């Protein structure tokens, strides 16, 4: 029973971290590149938005890895 509690707490923590990263990246995109975001929403094509979101996450990861 104890291992199930630890596993579920770890899973919840991982989901929370991923959710916070996606939310922060989305806000960053809205602030830094609003034209692409609005165009992606108007056209209904989310691939540019997803590509930009992935680029923001990769750049953030590169920045973090430089400090390590």
C-alpha positions in Angstrom: 0.0 0.0 0.0 2.8 2.3 0.8 4.5 1.9 -2.6 1.2 2.7 -4.3 1.0 6.0 -2.4 4.6 6.9 -3.3 3.9 6.0 -7.0 0.8 8.0 -7.2 2.4 11.0 -5.5 5.3 10.8 -8.0 2.9 10.5 -10.9 0.9 13.5 -9.7 4.1 15.5 -9.3 5.3 14.7 -12.8 1.9 15.6 -14.3 1.9 18.9 -12.3 5.4 19.8 -13.5 4.5 19.1 -17.2 1.3 21.1 -16.8 3.1 24.1 -15.4 5.8 24.0 -18.1 3.1 23.9 -20.9 1.1 26.7 -19.3 4.2 28.9 -18.8 5.4 28.2 -22.4 1.9 29.0 -23.8 1.9 32.3 -21.9 5.4 33.0 -23.1 4.3 32.5 -26.7 1.3 34.8 -26.3 3.6 37.5 -25.0 6.5 37.1 -27.4 4.8 35.9 -30.6 1.1 36.9 -30.6 0.8 37.2 -34.4 1.6 33.5 -34.9 -0.6 32.4 -32.1 -3.6 34.4 -33.4 -3.0 33.2 -37.0 -2.9 29.6 -35.8 -6.1 30.0 -33.8 -7.9 31.8 -36.7 -6.9 29.3 -39.3 -7.6 26.3 -37.1 -4.1 24.9 -37.8 -2.3 24.2 -34.6 0.9 22.9 -36.1 2.7 26.3 -36.1 1.6 26.8 -32.5 2.8 23.4 -31.5 6.1 23.9 -33.3 6.6 27.3 -31.6 5.7 25.8 -28.3 8.2 22.9 -28.8 10.9 25.5 -29.7 10.2 27.4 -26.5 10.5 24.3 -24.4 13.7 23.2 -26.2 15.3 26.6 -25.7 14.3 26.6 -22.0 15.8 23.1 -21.6 19.1 24.2 -23.3 19.3 27.1 -21.0 18.8 24.9 -17.9 21.4 22.4 -19.1 24.0 25.2 -19.6 23.8 25.9 -15.9 24.4 22.2 -15.0 
